Amino acid sequence: MDLSQVIPDFPDVTQFAIPFFILAMLAELAYLKLSRTGNKAGFETRDTLTSLLMGTGNVVAGMIFGVVSYAALVWLWQYRVFDLGLHWWVFAAAFLLDDLRYYWYHRIAHRVRWVWAEHVNHHSSQHYNLSTALRQSWTGLFTGMFVLQAPLVLLGLHPAVIAFTFGFNLIYQFWIHTEAIGKMWKPVELVFNTPSHHRVHHATNPRYLDANFAGVLIIWDRMFGTFVEELDEDMPRYGIVKNIGTFNPLKVAFHEWVSMFRDAFQPGLTVRQRLGYLFMPPGWSHDGSRKGSHELKADYVRLNPEQAGRPGLPGAVMPDAGKEALVPGE
């Protein structure tokens, strides 16, 4: 089908999934409460309510601001190199390419503070259950990361096709936010993102920082060197390195934006230092007084030299006599 004069209208598949989300959360809660081996502390009422409010805010923000990014991509559509139409293989290609796009967005979100400011709220819960999947950003548009979809549009994938297929990506990612499912069949763990792989991504243990950025296919992490396996001897601890300790959804949504701009506009900094607070990795500081994920990993290896070189950790690190080691969670 030629899309040169037609804007396709596809349903928002995530809306159809809402009843499933609700039933799944109730089933998970029942399992964790009744199972002798389940994590009975997996839910905290105020935490779960915060996640639900964050999810609601995300939907509202998408309705208000999503039209801006979508309109920009539709405008770009006129400059496409190809028009791939609506063949079945086009939807398959869109799903695969946008999953790769999501991997790189997600990786950037953990390495560039400007994007981390909107993504950090998803990691702010110290609990890990299906409601955590709904703890989504209200400010995604303002990072400008929708530009990562521009190459897909120029290749001939209509923005409506990309949005439609990404809905299935989001639905997939819902079920992997749980402790109720352990490791799965090895071929599944090899190819797909699973609860085990995503627990690693949400963990603050040094070895797990900046790992497993996949949406649906874990093969991207395996290909690009960011895969780390969940270990029984180092079970994930959830949250962020410096937990914010609040159930207020407004603070969850905006705390990092406030902190980032406060850092960037403090007096006495050079332009380069101000830009560093905006675009360097989380934990960067102009005077070296803070620590990012690389420094935290190095500190952990100094304290646990037998762990040097294991997945997610650097090789042998020289002792740092001038600084005390800091390990998240201690």
Secondary structure as UniProt FT lines:
FT   HELIX           13..16
FT   HELIX           18..34
FT   TURN            40..41
FT   HELIX           45..76
FT   HELIX           77..79
FT   TURN            85..86
FT   HELIX           88..111
FT   HELIX           113..123
FT   HELIX           130..134
FT   HELIX           140..143
FT   HELIX           145..149
FT   HELIX           150..154
FT   TURN            155..156
FT   HELIX           159..174
FT   TURN            175..176
FT   HELIX           186..191
FT   HELIX           195..202
FT   HELIX           206..208
FT   TURN            209..210
FT   HELIX           219..224
FT   TURN            232..233
FT   HELIX           249..264
FT   TURN            267..268
FT   HELIX           271..279
FT   TURN            282..283
FT   TURN            286..287
FT   HELIX           293..303
FT   HELIX           305..307
FT   TURN            308..309
FT   TURN            311..312
FT   TURN            321..322
FT   TURN            328..329
//
